[in-house]
């Protein structure tokens, strides 16, 4: 597919380019050695440990918009249509030893290799600190490899994913996490070395190519500490150095926390500090016609090098022990703003939300589910409706049945589209489980016909 208009070379200085190449060369050699060592370790411990996992093969099809004539390119609904297919395979291996677990996640699709992620979780014996004990101690190491890809719109005007040439598997991230528990406290520290310019597979990428010499590695860390009591009170702190709490994403895999700048960047990355204190018990409050009980308060704040300090005070409770009520006040603003008193609850099959400061219903929905029994076949049927305050905006029904190794389910939904209310989707799924394998078939139909069909197979061992 055409990807014209993109810049093929990213401007950079000669010194920066040379240092980047040297860093990448060192990283490639180090990663190759790490992979070799990991293979030896996994091969050695697999003979003396419990090996388990699963692998699967998925076939996915979707309808290509139908054109009736060469001159007029219209997406015309037709009974018969052309389909485009995607085939993907994944393999998950778990090696459970006496000192920890090793997990390996491998995936590939029609475009070639997708990602390879290795995670080693080692449990450490409790440590006596003289009156207190550090327990549930874990040291977790991760290695991420992936082929760079980007989100595109193909010639059929459908969302797609394309490999960025030359399509070499690249080292993306190395992570180390340490965690512990002690006397109601939970702490963790995450250290990251990762390519901060690695393309997000869900977004468009401007340069035409991406390879080893384009990578820019950075270091970052995130520290967190939390405390809770059996009564529900809690406190937490999270700090990041050259990092943010957003997700690092590669094709088919993601995790929270990412580095914000590279070693070749002249600018320091983002640093942040978030904190919260909640579950603070307060006395009951009489509202005249009702009593607000189980009242608790909390405060949260956030500050970083990219934003000013912000803080919020929140109060929540229950009205007559049945309906939840809450309000929040933004602090450190002039003037301070409040969300008003919001009440949520249920009455029979109805769920509702009310804003008491404006004396108006903010949401109203209804739903019910009933079990079904047809001899050896059991299942359930449910229906739900939303937007009952200003007119129906959503209506859905679902039916599920199962007997032994076989299960089936179908659901239909209607939704508001502009000024019209009509059919939105119909999805059906059939599954058959036979140890150690599973087969699942699913098809989803939209307003203009088939949107997605899939056959998923898997074997566990």
N, C-alpha and C positions, 0 to 999 in steps of 0.2 A: 504494500500500500504506500501511497505517496506520503512523504513527510517533508515536503519542501518548505523553504522559508525558515529553517532552523539553522542556528549558528553551529558550524562544525568544529570551531576551535575556540576555547575559552581563553581570553587574554590573561597572561601572567608573566611575571618577570623571569629572566633566565635563572637567577639565583634561587628563586622560589621553586621553579620547575625542577632544578637539579636536586635541591634538598627534598622535594616531594618524591622524586624518583628514588633517591637513596633510602628514604624512610619506607617507601613501598617495597623496595627490594629486600630490606631487612625484615619487614613484616611477612613477605612471602616466604622467605627462607625459614623464619621462625614458625610460621603456621604449618609449613610442610613438615618440619620436625615434630611439631605438636601432634599433627595428624598421624604420623608414623608411630609415635609413642602411644597415642590413644588406641590405635589398631592393635598394637602388641598387648596393651593392658586388657582391652576388651576380649581379645582372643584367649589370653591367659586366664582371666577370671571366669569366662563363660563356661569353662570345663568344670569349675568348682563352685558354680553359683546357679541360681534359678533363672532360666532364660524364658521370657515371655514376650508377647507382642501381637501385632496384627498387621495385615497388609490388605489393601483394597484396590479395586479397579472401578472407576466411574465413567459412564458414558452419558454425556449431556448433549441435548439437541434443542435448537430453537428455530422458529420459523423465520425465513427470509422474506421481507416485504414483497408482496406479489405485484408485478407490473403487468397490466393488460396489454399495452402497446409499447412500441419502441419510442414513440414520441411523447407519451404521457407517463411519467414515472409516479404512479400513485400506489400507496399502500392499501390495496384493495383486498378486503377479506374474501378468501376463497376456500372451498372445501378441501382442495388439494393444493399443496404448496411445497416449495423447496425448503430443505432444512440444512443448517450448518451444524457441525458436530465438534465436540470437544471431548478428548479422552485424557483422563488423569489417573495417576497411580501414586499410592503412598505406602510407606513402610515405616512402622514404629516398632522399635526394639527396646526392651527393658531388661537389664541385667541386674538382678537383686543379689547383693553379696552381704556378708556379715557386717561389713563396715560402711555400706551405703548402696546407692542405686546409680546406674548409668543408663541414660535414655538417649536414643538416636532417632531423629525424625528426618526422613528422606522423602522428597516429593518430586515428581516430574509430570509434565503435561505435553500436549502436542507440540509446543514450542521448544521442548527440550528440558533439561534439568531445571528445577524450580528453586529448591533450597535444601540445605543440609544443616541441621542444628543438633549439636551434641551437648548434653547436660549431665554433669556428674554431681550428685548430691551425697555428701559424706556426713554422717551423723557422728557427733563428738560426745564422749561421755560427760555427764554432769560434773561441774567444777565447784568444789566447796570453797566459799569465800569467808568462812568463819562466821557462822550465824545465818548466812544466806547462801543459796545454791543457784548457780547458773545451770539451767536445764534446757532441754529441747534445742541444743546447739547444732547448727547446721552450717556447713561450708559448701557453697554451690558454685561450680564453675561452668561457664557456657562458652561455646564457640559457634558463631553464625557464619554460614557461607550461602551465597545466593547469586543467581544470574540477574543482572540489572534489567528491569522491564518498566514499562510505562502504560498508563491508561490512554487509550485512543478511541476515536470514533471511526469505524471502518466504512467501506464503500457502501454498505447496506444501511448506513446511518444507525448502526447498533453499537453499543459500548463494547470494547474489546480490550485485550491486553497484548502488547507487542514487546518482543525482546529488543533491547538496545544493542546494536552491533558494537563490537564483534561477538557479543554474547558469551563471554568467558565467565565461568564461575569465579566469584571474587570473595575474598575475606571481608566481612562486613563488621563484625563486632566480637569482642571478647569481654565477658562479664564475670565478675566475682561478687557473690553475695554472702554475707555473714549474718546470721540471725540467732537470737537467744530469747529466753524467758526467765524472769527472776522476780518472785514476790509480787505478781500482778503487773509487772512491767514487761513489755515486748519491744525489742530493739532490732534494727537491721541497718546494714550499710551496703550500698551498691557501688562498686567501682566499675567504670566502663572505659574501654578503648574501642572507638568505633569510627567508621567512615561517615563524617558528617554531611558529605555531599552525595551519598548514595541515593539514587533516584527512588522516590516514593512510587510504588507500583500502581497506585490508584490515581496518580496525577500525570499530566503531560510533562515531558522533559524536553528542554529547549535544544541542547547540543545534539548533533546527529549520532555521536558515538560516546561510549563510556567504557574505560578500561583501567588497568592498574595505574597508569600515569596520571589519570584524572582524580584519583582518590586523595582525600584530605582527611587525615586521622586526627582525632582530638581525644582528650582525657576529661572525664567528669565523674562526679560522685553525688549520691543522694543518701542522706542520713535520716532515719526516722526513729522516734521513740514514742511509745504510747503506754498509758496506764489506765486500768479500769478496776472497778470495785464490784462486788456481788450485788450492790444496791443499784447499779446502773450508771453511776457517775464515771466520767472518763476525761482524760486529757491526752493531747497528742501534739507533737512537734515534728516538722519535716523541713529539712534544709537541703538545698542543692548548690553545688559549686560547679560552675561551668556546665550546668545541666538544667533540664526542665522536666516536669512530671508528665509530659506528653508521651505518646507511644512511638517507639521505633518500629517501623514497618518494613518487612521484606515480603516478597510474593509468597502468600500462604502462611505467614507467620508474623507475630508481633508480640511486643511486651511493653509494659509501662517503663518510662524513664528513657531519656536520650541525652546525648552530648550536644552542646549548643554551638561549639566552634572548634576549628581544627588547629593543629600545631603550627600550620603555616599562615594562619590568620593573624593580622596585626591587632585585632580587637579581642578583648576578653569577653567570654560568653556570659550567659545569664546566670545570676545567683539569686536564689529565692529563699524565703522563710515563711512557712505556713504554720499556724497553730490553732488549736481549738480547745475549749473547756466546756463540757456539757454535762447534762444529767444532774445539775445542782438542784436539790429539792427546795421548794418554796411552800409556804402555807397555802391552804385552800382559800379560794376567793369566792365570795357570794356575789352573784350577778342579779340578785333580786328574785327573778323567776326561776333561777337555776343556780347550781353550785359548780364552780370550776375546781376539780380535784386532781390529785396526782400532778401538781404543777411543777415543772422543771424549767430551768433557765440555762442558757449556754451562750458563749461568745466565741467568735472565730475571727482571725485576722490573716492578712496576706500582704506580703511586701516582696518586691524584687527589683532588680536593676532596670527593668523595663516598665515598671508601673509604680504608682504611688501607694502608700500604705492605705489599706482599706480594712474596715472591721464591721462586724454585724452582731447584734444582740438578738437572740431568739428566745421566745417563751412558748411553751406548749403545755397542754393539759387535757382533761376530759370533762365534758359537760354531762352531769348526772351519771357519770361512769360509763356512758355509751358512745358518745360522739367526741371525736378528737378535735381540738381547737388549737390554733397556733397563730403567732404573729412574729414579725421580725422588724428590726429597726436598724437602719444603716447609720453607723457612727462615723465620726471624723469627716462628716460632710456638712456643708452650710447651705441651706438648712438640712437637718436630719429628716429622713423620709421613713415612712412606715408602710408595711404591706396591708395594714388593717387586720382585723380579727377574722380568720378564715376557719370555718367549721366544715368537717367532713364526717360522713357516717353512712349508715345503711338502714333501710326500713323495708323489710321483706325482700323483694327481689331488686329494689332500687338502691343505687349508690348516688349520693348527692354531695355537692359542695356549695357553701353559702358564704358570701362576704358580708359580715355583719355591719361593717362601717358604712357600706353603701346600701345595705338592706336589699341585696339582690342575689339570685341564684347564679352561681358561676358555672356549675356543671350539674348535669343530671343524666344518669344512665341506668339501664336496667339489664339484668341478666339472670338466667336460671339454667341449671343443669340437672338432669334426671337420669338415674341408672336404667339400663335396659337388660332384660333377660329373655332369651329365646331358647330355652332348654340348655344345650351345651354351649351356646353362643352367648357371650355377655358383652356389654358395651355401655355407651352413654350417649345422650343427646343434649345439646345445649343451644341456647339462642341468646344474643345480646344486642342491645340497641344503645346508641349514643346520640348526644345532641338533642335531648328531649326538652331543653329550655326554650330554644328558638326555632324548633322544627327538627325533624329527624335528619341527622347527618350521616349515620352509619347503622347498618343492620347486618348481622352475620349469624349463620347457623352452622353447626358442626355435628357430625355423627361418626362414632368410632365403634368398631366391632372387633372381637377377637375370639379365637378358639384354638387352644393348644399352641402350635407353632405358627399359626397364621393370624395376621391382624390386618385391618383395613380401616381407612378413615377418609372422610370427605368433608369439605367445608365450602360454603358459598358466602360471598360478601357483596353487599350493595353500599354505595357511598355517594356523597354529594360531590358533584363536579360542576363548579360554577353555580348556575341557577337550576341545574338539572340533578335529579336523583335517580340513579339507575345501577345496573349490573356493573360490578368491579372485577371480580375474579371467582374462579371455581377451581379448587385443587383437590386431587384424589391421590391417595398413596396406598400401595399394597406391599406388605412385607411378609417374608417367609424366613423363619429362623430354624436352622437345623445344625446342631453342633457338629463341627466348630464354625460353620459358615452362616452368612446371612445374605439375602437377596431382597432388594427394595426397588420398587418401581413407582415413580411419581410423575404426575403431569399437572401443569397449571395453565389454565385458560383465562385470558383476559377479555376485555371488551372487543378486541379485534382478532380473537382466535388464540391459538397456542402461543404461550410466551416462553415456556420452558418444560422440557421432559428429560427425565434422567433414569438411568438404571445403575444402581450401586451394588457392588458385590464386595464381600469381605470375609476373611478367614482369621480367626484368632488361634493363637497357639501358646 
